[in-house]
Amino acid sequence: MEKLPKLPEFKAPDGYFEGLPDQILSKTKSNSNYSYLKWAAVFVFFASISIYFLLPNSESPSTAVALDENINLYIDSEYWTAEDILAMSEDPNELLDELFEEEMTIFEEFLEEENLSPQQQ
C-alpha cells in the first residue's frame, strides 16, 4: 500500500448535501398527469366484460351440424348409450319428448305409405 500514490482529499461543495434531496425530487417528479389513462383503462376493461356477457352467444350452423354428426358417430359406434345421452342433457324429459315426436312423425309417414295401393306408388 505504501507504493500507491496518495490522493488528495475530496471535499463536497458547501451546502451540497442540504440541497441534494430537493434536486433529486425535482428531477424525478413527473410534470404530466396520467390519471385519465387509468380511468380510460378501467372503462375499457368493464366495457369489454359487459359486451362479452351481454351479447348473445350463437354457434354457427356448421358447428351445430358438425356437433350433431359427432354425437351420432358416438351413438352409432355404441360408445355412448341412451342413458349417457340423457345424463348429459339439462332437461332429459324435453329431449325424450322431442325424440318421441320425431319418431311418431316418421311412423305416421310410414303408415301412410303402407296404406297406398300398389298402383298409387
Contacts in CASP RR format, 6 or more apart in sequence:
PFRMAT RR
TARGET T0000
AUTHOR 0000-0000-0000
METHOD contacts of the structure
MODEL  1
MEKLPKLPEFKAPDGYFEGLPDQILSKTKSNSNYSYLKWAAVFVFFASIS
IYFLLPNSESPSTAVALDENINLYIDSEYWTAEDILAMSEDPNELLDELF
EEEMTIFEEFLEEENLSPQQQ
59 67 0 8 1.000
71 80 0 8 1.000
71 85 0 8 1.000
74 80 0 8 1.000
75 85 0 8 1.000
85 95 0 8 1.000
86 92 0 8 1.000
86 95 0 8 1.000
86 96 0 8 1.000
89 95 0 8 1.000
113 121 0 8 1.000
END
